[in-house]
Amino acid sequence: MGVDFEITIDSEEFKNFEGVKINYSDADIHSAQGVPAFNIQGNSLLFDEIIIQQEIICFDASGTKSFFRTHNSDFPFDIFAASFYLVTRYEEYLPHEKDMYKRYAYENSLAFKEGFLNQPLINSWVKEFAKKLKQKFSTFNVQFPTFRFEPTYDIDIAYSYKHKGLLRNLGGFVKSPSAERIKVLAGSANDPFDSYEWLHQLHRRYHLQPLYFFLVAEKNGRFDKNILPHKDAMWKLVNQHAKKNSIGLHPSWQSGDDVSLLRKEKLQLEAMADSGRDGLSGLNNITRSRQHYIRFNLPEGYRRLIGAGITDDYSMGYGSINGFRASVASSFYWYDLEKEEQTELRIHPFCFMEANAYYEQKQSIQQTYDELIHYLSVCKDVNGTLISIWHNNFLGTAKEFRGWREMYEQFITQVQQ
């Protein structure tokens, strides 16, 4: 809410304070100066020192799903405990089923089971909370942030045909003969995944500040199939983007099995982003990341990032369905539940990835556009930040993705309104 605050456990200090104050306890504290307090009966969650299964019973409060109901309070539920439960991903520390990629399966989540996965619930709660505080304290002023749209891109298959080498192209041609492949390799046609100049012009036209994540695994595997980083074409691609835009690391699938690779890939990307081909100047310190395939588990996944020098991560979302994994459309500092400490790793949640819409949700272009408009609407309504993920191959000229780049630009025009 953009409001400075202090926390005290001194009841006398609380009684004598004459400004806006919230009594978050079961105690009946009467103010010495006659200034009333906003009372919230606290749930035990924030005072626990262990991680245990919580009893969650949802109900409707002011048109939004809520839980941790309160009694004899000025707010119908414990907004602090409920927000903490969702934003820390408390449920991901509890025993749960993994999906086919060994990730936390969205079907386990309270948001999916209770039907609020497509809502930034915490932002809505805060908006209602500010309204109630304003009703009790007429002098209370809120400074909500303005809505922001942050377009982000994952570059994990930089080109469809170009720069892959003779053997990979021969193998690809035998598997799927294509006249297009021959034309691209002969230099008479553009690579269908090459959408970089189109994106650059799009961002300039609509005054956008994009963020690109590059996969730079030193060798390819089943899930890592990018142009290898030692190739001049890949080096040049990263370097050109680093000069014009913000870039981050897209840690490879392999780095999830071998933690030493994470730091190597970070150093590799930093060298590629530097103006010198030898990468010795060290001018580019890569501090942003998003996991390839959104592959991470808590808390070890985020601890690895912190250990590698990452300060901002953009992986908070699902790799198989769109929505708000942490039920929030604002960035926040990650809280390590096992260690009971706030970290300096800032989490930037996304709510939309086109690959989810296309491969997992099996949506048409129109259905996906409608979904994007929904996320735009709800994020604007709560002064949140809308972060979307796109891949260069969806925005190129590949036949299987025909119409997607046009839909994306149509969506961008709606963001500007």
LUMFI-878084 format. One record per residue (C-alpha): residue in three letters; z, x, y. Coordinates in steps of 0.1 Angstrom, whole numbers, padded with zeros to 4 digits, always signed. Layout:
<sites>
ALAZXY ...
</sites>
This chain:
<sites>
MET+0000+0000+0000 GLY+0000+0030+0023 VAL+0037+0027+0030 ASP+0063+0055+0031 PHE+0094+0049+0010 GLU+0126+0064-0002 ILE+0146+0058-0034 THR+0184+0057-0034 ILE+0211+0050-0059 ASP+0237+0049-0032 SER+0246+0012-0028 GLU+0264+0018+0006 GLU+0233+0036+0020 PHE+0212+0007+0008 LYS+0236-0019+0023 ASN+0235-0002+0057 PHE+0197+0002+0059 GLU+0182-0022+0084 GLY+0145-0020+0074 VAL+0125-0034+0045 LYS+0143-0028+0012 ILE+0139-0036-0024 ASN+0169-0040-0047 TYR+0156-0030-0081 SER+0186-0037-0102 ASP+0208-0064-0118 ALA+0235-0059-0091 ASP+0240-0084-0064 ILE+0241-0061-0033 HIS+0248-0078+0000 SER+0236-0060+0031 ALA+0262-0049+0056 GLN+0239-0057+0086 GLY+0228-0091+0073 VAL+0193-0078+0065 PRO+0183-0094+0032 ALA+0168-0074+0003 PHE+0138-0082-0018 ASN+0153-0085-0052 ILE+0136-0076-0085 GLN+0156-0077-0117 GLY+0146-0045-0136 ASN+0133-0043-0171 SER+0148-0015-0192 LEU+0115+0004-0196 LEU+0119+0027-0167 PHE+0154+0037-0177 ASP+0145+0044-0214 GLU+0144+0080-0226 ILE+0125+0073-0258 ILE+0091+0058-0265 ILE+0095+0026-0285 GLN+0075-0005-0292 GLN+0079-0029-0263 GLU+0081-0067-0266 ILE+0052-0079-0245 ILE+0050-0117-0237 CYS+0023-0125-0212 PHE+0023-0154-0188 ASP+0004-0165-0157 ALA+0018-0156-0123 SER-0002-0165-0091 GLY-0034-0167-0112 THR-0030-0133-0129 LYS-0018-0122-0163 SER+0017-0107-0161 PHE+0045-0096-0184 PHE+0081-0084-0183 ARG+0092-0117-0167 THR+0122-0116-0143 HIS+0149-0142-0135 ASN+0167-0147-0102 SER+0142-0124-0085 ASP+0119-0126-0055 PHE+0090-0116-0078 PRO+0082-0133-0111 PHE+0080-0101-0132 ASP+0090-0065-0130 ILE+0059-0051-0113 PHE+0072-0015-0115 ALA+0078-0015-0153 ALA+0046-0034-0161 SER+0025-0011-0139 PHE+0041+0019-0155 TYR+0034+0006-0190 LEU-0003+0002-0182 VAL-0010+0032-0160 THR+0008+0057-0183 ARG-0011+0043-0213 TYR+0023+0038-0230 GLU+0007+0020-0259 GLU-0015+0050-0267 TYR+0017+0070-0276 LEU+0027+0043-0302 PRO+0012+0043-0337 HIS-0023+0029-0336 GLU-0057+0028-0353 LYS-0084+0052-0342 ASP-0121+0044-0338 MET-0150+0061-0356 TYR-0148+0090-0332 LYS-0110+0094-0337 ARG-0103+0080-0303 TYR-0078+0053-0293 ALA-0096+0021-0302 TYR-0098-0004-0274 GLU-0091-0033-0298 ASN-0055-0020-0299 SER-0049-0025-0262 LEU-0029-0052-0246 ALA-0057-0056-0220 PHE-0083-0064-0247 LYS-0060-0087-0267 GLU-0049-0106-0236 GLY-0083-0108-0220 PHE-0078-0088-0188 LEU-0097-0056-0197 ASN-0123-0065-0171 GLN-0097-0068-0143 PRO-0080-0041-0122 LEU-0047-0060-0129 ILE-0024-0035-0112 ASN-0043-0037-0079 SER-0042-0075-0080 TRP-0004-0073-0086 VAL+0001-0049-0057 LYS-0019-0073-0034 GLU+0003-0102-0044 PHE+0034-0080-0041 ALA+0025-0070-0005 LYS+0020-0107+0003 LYS+0055-0116-0009 LEU+0071-0087+0010 LYS+0053-0098+0041 GLN+0067-0133+0037 LYS+0102-0120+0035 PHE+0098-0092+0062 SER+0076-0103+0090 THR+0075-0067+0104 PHE+0062-0053+0071 ASN+0028-0036+0076 VAL+0004-0027+0048 GLN-0024-0001+0050 PHE-0045-0008+0020 PRO-0073+0017+0014 THR-0109+0007+0019 PHE-0132-0001-0010 ARG-0151+0030-0023 PHE-0180+0034-0047 GLU-0183+0067-0065 PRO-0215+0073-0085 THR-0211+0098-0113 TYR-0235+0112-0139 ASP-0232+0129-0172 ILE-0259+0155-0180 ASP-0256+0160-0217 ILE-0293+0159-0226 ALA-0309+0174-0196 TYR-0345+0170-0209 SER-0362+0151-0236 TYR-0389+0178-0245 LYS-0389+0206-0220 HIS-0370+0239-0226 LYS-0359+0230-0261 GLY-0379+0257-0278 LEU-0406+0257-0304 LEU-0386+0249-0335 ARG-0368+0219-0319 ASN-0400+0205-0305 LEU-0419+0210-0338 GLY-0391+0193-0357 GLY-0390+0164-0332 PHE-0428+0160-0334 VAL-0428+0159-0372 LYS-0400+0133-0371 SER-0416+0112-0344 PRO-0452+0122-0334 SER-0457+0116-0297 ALA-0487+0122-0274 GLU-0462+0122-0245 ARG-0444+0152-0260 ILE-0477+0171-0260 LYS-0485+0161-0225 VAL-0451+0172-0212 LEU-0452+0205-0230 ALA-0487+0211-0217 GLY-0475+0205-0181 SER-0497+0174-0175 ALA-0468+0149-0175 ASN-0432+0149-0163 ASP-0403+0150-0188 PRO-0391+0114-0193 PHE-0354+0124-0189 ASP-0361+0142-0156 SER-0347+0118-0130 TYR-0331+0144-0108 GLU-0353+0143-0078 TRP-0354+0105-0079 LEU-0316+0104-0079 HIS-0315+0129-0050 GLN-0337+0107-0029 LEU-0317+0076-0039 HIS-0284+0092-0028 ARG-0300+0103+0005 ARG-0314+0069+0012 TYR-0281+0051+0007 HIS-0258+0079+0019 LEU-0240+0083-0014 GLN-0218+0113-0025 PRO-0226+0117-0063 LEU-0206+0137-0088 TYR-0224+0154-0117 PHE-0208+0165-0150 PHE-0227+0191-0170 LEU-0223+0199-0207 VAL-0227+0236-0212 ALA-0217+0242-0249 GLU-0227+0277-0260 LYS-0242+0263-0292 ASN-0255+0229-0302 GLY-0241+0206-0329 ARG-0242+0171-0341 PHE-0228+0157-0309 ASP-0237+0185-0285 LYS-0274+0186-0279 ASN-0280+0199-0244 ILE-0303+0227-0233 LEU-0283+0258-0240 PRO-0266+0273-0209 HIS-0281+0308-0212 LYS-0316+0293-0206 ASP-0330+0298-0171 ALA-0340+0262-0168 MET-0304+0249-0174 TRP-0290+0276-0152 LYS-0314+0266-0124 LEU-0306+0229-0129 VAL-0268+0234-0126 ASN-0273+0258-0096 GLN-0295+0234-0077 HIS-0270+0206-0081 ALA-0240+0227-0072 LYS-0257+0236-0039 LYS-0262+0199-0030 ASN-0235+0179-0048 SER-0201+0181-0063 ILE-0202+0190-0100 GLY-0177+0190-0129 LEU-0174+0201-0165 HIS-0184+0178-0194 PRO-0163+0195-0221 SER-0182+0196-0254 TRP-0174+0177-0286 GLN-0167+0212-0301 SER-0141+0220-0275 GLY-0120+0191-0288 ASP-0117+0209-0321 ASP-0114+0244-0306 VAL-0093+0245-0275 SER-0105+0281-0266 LEU-0140+0267-0260 LEU-0127+0246-0231 ARG-0119+0276-0209 LYS-0151+0294-0219 GLU-0172+0264-0209 LYS-0154+0261-0176 LEU-0161+0298-0169 GLN-0197+0293-0180 LEU-0203+0264-0156 GLU-0186+0283-0127 ALA-0210+0312-0133 MET-0240+0289-0134 ALA-0229+0272-0102 ASP-0228+0305-0083 SER-0258+0316-0063 GLY-0261+0349-0082 ARG-0276+0348-0117 ASP-0248+0371-0129 GLY-0222+0347-0117 LEU-0199+0374-0104 SER-0191+0361-0070 GLY-0167+0335-0082 LEU-0173+0311-0054 ASN-0173+0279-0075 ASN-0140+0269-0090 ILE-0147+0240-0113 THR-0116+0216-0112 ARG-0132+0183-0123 SER-0140+0171-0158 ARG-0150+0142-0180 GLN-0148+0144-0218 HIS-0181+0142-0237 TYR-0180+0109-0257 ILE-0148+0101-0238 ARG-0132+0121-0266 PHE-0095+0127-0259 ASN-0061+0116-0271 LEU-0027+0115-0253 PRO-0009+0136-0244 GLU-0026+0167-0259 GLY-0060+0160-0243 TYR-0047+0160-0208 ARG-0024+0189-0215 ARG-0054+0210-0225 LEU-0071+0202-0192 ILE-0041+0212-0172 GLY-0039+0245-0192 ALA-0076+0252-0184 GLY-0071+0247-0146 ILE-0086+0212-0143 THR-0070+0192-0115 ASP-0091+0159-0116 ASP-0103+0141-0147 TYR-0127+0112-0149 SER-0123+0103-0186 MET-0100+0073-0182 GLY-0121+0045-0197 TYR-0135+0036-0230 GLY-0165+0051-0248 SER-0174+0019-0266 ILE-0167-0010-0241 ASN-0166-0013-0204 GLY-0135-0023-0185 PHE-0103-0009-0169 ARG-0085+0012-0196 ALA-0055+0017-0174 SER-0059-0017-0157 VAL-0063+0000-0123 ALA-0091+0007-0099 SER-0073+0035-0081 SER-0067+0072-0089 PHE-0032+0083-0100 TYR-0013+0113-0112 TRP-0009+0115-0149 TYR+0026+0111-0162 ASP+0034+0129-0194 LEU+0056+0104-0213 GLU+0067+0128-0240 LYS+0079+0154-0214 GLU+0090+0127-0190 GLU+0073+0144-0160 GLN+0046+0137-0135 THR+0019+0162-0135 GLU-0006+0175-0109 LEU-0035+0162-0129 ARG-0051+0133-0110 ILE-0068+0106-0131 HIS-0099+0088-0117 PRO-0106+0058-0139 PHE-0141+0045-0145 CYS-0149+0009-0155 PHE-0186+0010-0163 MET-0209+0032-0184 GLU-0244+0022-0190 ALA-0244+0036-0226 ASN-0216+0011-0235 ALA-0236-0018-0222 TYR-0268-0006-0240 TYR-0256+0008-0273 GLU-0223-0009-0279 GLN-0223-0042-0261 LYS-0260-0047-0268 GLN-0267-0062-0234 SER-0300-0068-0216 ILE-0308-0053-0182 GLN-0299-0086-0166 GLN-0266-0090-0184 THR-0257-0054-0174 TYR-0266-0061-0138 ASP-0243-0091-0138 GLU-0215-0070-0154 LEU-0219-0044-0126 ILE-0218-0071-0099 HIS-0186-0084-0115 TYR-0170-0050-0112 LEU-0182-0046-0077 SER-0167-0079-0068 VAL-0133-0074-0083 CYS-0130-0038-0070 LYS-0139-0049-0034 ASP-0114-0078-0036 VAL-0085-0054-0043 ASN-0096-0025-0021 GLY-0102-0004-0052 THR-0125+0024-0062 LEU-0155+0016-0084 ILE-0166+0046-0105 SER-0196+0042-0127 ILE-0212+0065-0153 TRP-0249+0069-0157 HIS-0270+0094-0177 ASN-0302+0110-0165 ASN-0321+0098-0195 PHE-0314+0061-0186 LEU-0328+0067-0151 GLY-0359+0086-0160 THR-0392+0072-0173 ALA-0385+0069-0210 LYS-0400+0038-0225 GLU-0368+0026-0242 PHE-0350+0025-0208 ARG-0378+0009-0188 GLY-0364-0012-0160 TRP-0329+0004-0159 ARG-0335+0027-0129 GLU-0349-0003-0110 MET-0318-0023-0119 TYR-0296+0005-0108 GLU-0312+0008-0074 GLN-0309-0030-0070 PHE-0272-0027-0077 ILE-0269+0001-0051 THR-0283-0022-0025 GLN-0256-0047-0033 VAL-0229-0020-0029 GLN-0242-0014+0006 GLN-0237-0050+0017 
</sites>
